[in-house]
């Protein structure tokens, strides 16, 4: 294999990691919603073809496929999918190196930010959410305490904040500091980061001040799930665009001497 082909393969793999992270984030809410809907609509958990129904005294009753938040799917029939995707995102984050800080640049490198995001993603899995919404069709044998739920919420916030800053800062860095934020797609990266932070702020406002008012029509729209989905779409979009860089230009950035 020639050196050029080796470099091309290196960059393709490097960009593929970005695209994989992007697709996982973008598709997660839709996979969970669709997967849970299919399981419930086909009544799979009460089918003797798939489940030993003779081992249970009462049939499984679902509480709807549209959950309060994405984290609530941890306790649903697609809980394993939820944990698998987040663990996969964490793994790819740990494998992602990105660009190193250049002389005079401040902040954390791409690798350091990605590692933080990976740690926070694992924290979301290790410390599940806690809510009475999870009781009726809980597929697990437990429900996390409020303390665990607070830790979960903290990790989720840090996860999105880290991704937002990666999009707004790390993805917009250039070889020349004066070109920061001025190149193609830089406005898109900024917009994606702002959307993620705005969704976090709206979730906090709803959870602290609006949800206690118990506005039935608003609660039925599942604002937290919708806002999390929008944030994940922004996250996925940012990484997908970053994963479609011009390969020759990317070679010069990540391969020494090129």
C-alpha atoms as one frame of an Amber mdcrd trajectory, in Angstrom:
protein
   0.000   0.000   0.000   1.385   3.415  -0.957   1.815   6.204   1.578  -0.915
   8.209  -0.167  -3.421   5.347   0.090  -2.478   4.820   3.727  -3.083   8.500
   4.479  -6.393   8.422   2.604  -7.542   5.401   4.600  -6.506   7.113   7.831
  -8.570  10.188   7.014 -11.556   8.142   5.826 -11.557   6.273   9.140 -11.109
   9.549  11.009 -14.058  11.159   9.234 -16.126   7.969   9.543 -15.893   8.238
  13.339 -17.345  11.733  13.126 -20.181  10.574  10.890 -20.914   7.575  13.096
 -21.145   9.775  16.178 -23.408  12.129  14.259 -25.785   9.419  13.050 -26.020
   7.800  16.484 -26.935  11.093  18.111 -29.358  12.173  15.403 -31.232   8.862
  15.174 -31.368   7.964  18.878 -34.748   9.593  19.746 -36.399   8.192  16.618
 -35.022   4.682  17.150 -36.295   4.626  20.728 -39.723   5.985  19.853 -40.179
   3.695  16.839 -38.747   0.627  18.577 -40.967   0.987  21.620 -43.982   1.625
  19.397 -43.358  -1.561  17.394 -42.932  -3.691  20.524 -46.110  -2.283  22.065
 -48.279  -2.283  18.949 -47.378  -5.885  18.105 -47.828  -6.878  21.765 -44.530
  -8.734  21.587 -44.065  -8.850  25.347 -47.298 -10.831  25.699 -46.600 -13.181
  22.800 -45.784 -16.767  23.723 -43.763 -16.974  20.509 -41.161 -14.581  21.966
 -41.763 -14.661  25.726 -42.364 -17.410  28.305 -45.750 -15.969  29.259 -46.499
 -18.943  31.508 -43.901 -17.585  33.951 -45.931 -14.447  34.677 -49.237 -14.113
  36.486 -50.240 -10.815  34.859 -49.799  -9.640  31.278 -47.507  -6.749  30.420
 -49.292  -3.419  30.048 -47.464  -0.636  28.271 -47.898   2.988  29.280 -47.566
   4.375  25.780 -44.625   4.669  23.422 -44.156   8.450  23.727 -42.176   8.789
  26.948 -41.648  11.833  29.150 -37.989  12.053  28.132 -35.401  10.091  26.194
 -33.870   8.906  29.476 -37.184   7.299  30.461 -36.722   4.735  27.682 -34.078
   3.152  29.916 -36.913   1.428  31.763 -38.910   0.545  28.637 -38.788  -2.372
  26.220 -35.981  -0.622  24.307 -33.862   0.100  27.373 -30.985  -1.996  26.039
 -31.020   0.035  22.823 -30.792   3.235  24.855 -27.778   2.017  26.832 -26.112
   0.455  23.766 -26.271   3.652  21.713 -24.962   5.831  24.542 -22.147   3.367
  25.250 -21.309   3.324  21.525 -21.236   7.131  21.462 -18.932   7.082  24.492
 -16.633   4.528  22.840 -16.353   6.546  19.641 -15.750   9.691  21.692 -12.836
   7.985  23.457 -11.435   6.918  20.066 -11.796  10.400  18.571  -8.553  12.393
  18.541  -9.356  15.440  16.438  -6.941  18.345  16.187  -4.368  19.244  18.799
  -4.148  22.740  20.223  -1.858  24.976  18.220   0.635  27.322  19.811  -1.178
  30.180  21.497  -4.623  28.542  21.435  -6.620  28.367  24.629  -9.109  25.839
  25.881  -9.172  22.050  25.593  -8.150  19.995  22.580 -10.652  17.996  20.536
  -9.486  14.793  22.211  -9.892  16.183  25.734 -13.382  17.498  24.989 -14.395
  14.219  23.346 -13.114  12.257  26.344 -15.185  14.437  28.658 -18.260  13.879
  26.502 -17.624  10.125  26.593 -17.361  10.135  30.397 -20.583  12.140  30.709
 -22.384   9.786  28.286 -21.396   6.808  30.434 -22.559   8.699  33.508 -26.018
   9.058  31.948 -26.152   5.248  31.614 -24.642   4.327  34.981 -26.970   6.680
  36.868 -30.482   6.199  35.383 -33.195   8.795  35.631 -35.760   8.653  38.439
 -39.443   9.418  37.902 -42.903   8.121  38.723 -43.482   8.018  34.943 -41.297
   4.884  34.868 -43.323   2.789  37.323 -46.291   1.502  35.320 -44.394  -0.301
  32.534 -40.981  -0.626  34.152 -39.003  -3.445  32.520 -36.287  -3.248  35.177
 -36.396  -4.613  38.691 -35.763  -1.223  40.277 -36.345   2.501  39.989 -33.511
   4.908  40.746 -33.745   7.171  43.767 -34.151  10.922  43.455 -30.469  11.346
  44.341 -29.459   9.097  41.454 -31.848  11.021  39.231 -30.144  14.311  40.108
 -26.750  12.811  39.243 -28.218  11.561  35.955 -29.542  15.027  35.149 -26.150
  16.550  35.950 -24.314  14.169  33.619 -26.875  14.773  30.856 -26.436  18.541
  31.169 -22.647  18.272  31.116 -22.845  15.954  28.095 -24.839  18.467  26.042
 -22.821  21.455  27.274 -19.591  19.730  26.226 -21.015  18.890  22.801 -22.276
  22.442  22.392 -18.868  23.945  23.132 -17.175  21.447  20.799 -19.483  22.611
  18.030 -19.128  26.334  18.777 -15.400  26.395  19.557 -13.438  23.283  18.586
 -15.144  22.713  15.251 -14.553  26.349  14.243 -10.822  26.472  14.933  -8.612
  27.171  11.927  -4.917  27.244  11.104  -5.059  31.043  11.185  -6.645  32.448
  14.341  -8.107  35.379  12.432 -10.179  32.931  10.326 -11.991  31.555  13.387
 -15.725  31.447  12.670 -15.361  32.753   9.119 -15.099  29.578   7.066 -17.707
  27.371   5.443 -20.142  25.731   7.891 -18.804  27.739  10.845 -22.133  29.521
  11.224 -23.867  26.136  11.173 -21.614  24.811  13.949 -22.365  27.924  15.993
 -26.102  27.547  15.405 -26.014  23.855  16.426 -24.229  24.721  19.658 -26.663
  27.511  20.463 -29.634  25.199  19.785 -28.241  22.605  22.220 -27.743  25.178
  24.962 -31.165  26.732  24.309 -32.837  23.329  24.590 -31.091  22.718  27.916
 -32.276  26.075  29.210 -35.867  25.418  28.110 -35.823  21.961  29.739 -34.687
  23.543  33.001 -37.391  26.225  32.788 -40.081  23.642  32.089 -38.908  21.233
  34.807 -38.530  23.844  37.543 -41.371  26.293  36.914 -43.863  24.974  34.339
 -44.204  21.242  35.025 -45.410  21.792  38.655 -48.347  23.773  37.223 -49.607
  20.523  35.612 -50.801  22.010  32.328 -52.306  18.861  30.798 -52.233  19.848
  27.120 -48.587  20.912  27.382 -47.531  17.829  29.347 -49.084  15.594  26.679
 -46.718  17.022  24.077 -43.768  15.665  26.088 -41.714  18.914  26.005 -38.630
  17.340  27.578 -38.485  14.545  24.999 -39.036  16.992  22.139 -36.374  19.406
  23.362 -33.893  16.566  23.934 -34.638  15.296  20.427 -33.971  18.741  18.949
 -30.705  18.973  20.898 -29.636  15.538  19.633 -30.532  16.494  16.064 -28.352
  19.607  16.406 -25.547  17.475  17.886 -25.829  14.913  15.091 -26.002  17.558
  12.373 -22.850  19.236  13.636 -20.859  16.001  13.641 -22.225  14.834  10.279
 -21.175  18.089   8.631 -17.772  17.873  10.314 -17.473  14.326   8.956 -17.836
  15.474   5.348 -14.639  17.525   5.164 -12.589  17.608   2.000 -10.215  14.630
   2.365  -7.073  16.265   0.882  -7.509  19.236   3.208  -8.060  16.912   6.159
  -4.847  15.012   5.327  -2.838  18.204   5.645  -4.360  18.842   9.053  -3.916
  15.460  10.716  -0.949  13.856   8.925   2.415  15.368   9.906   4.463  16.760
   7.059   1.528  17.026   4.663
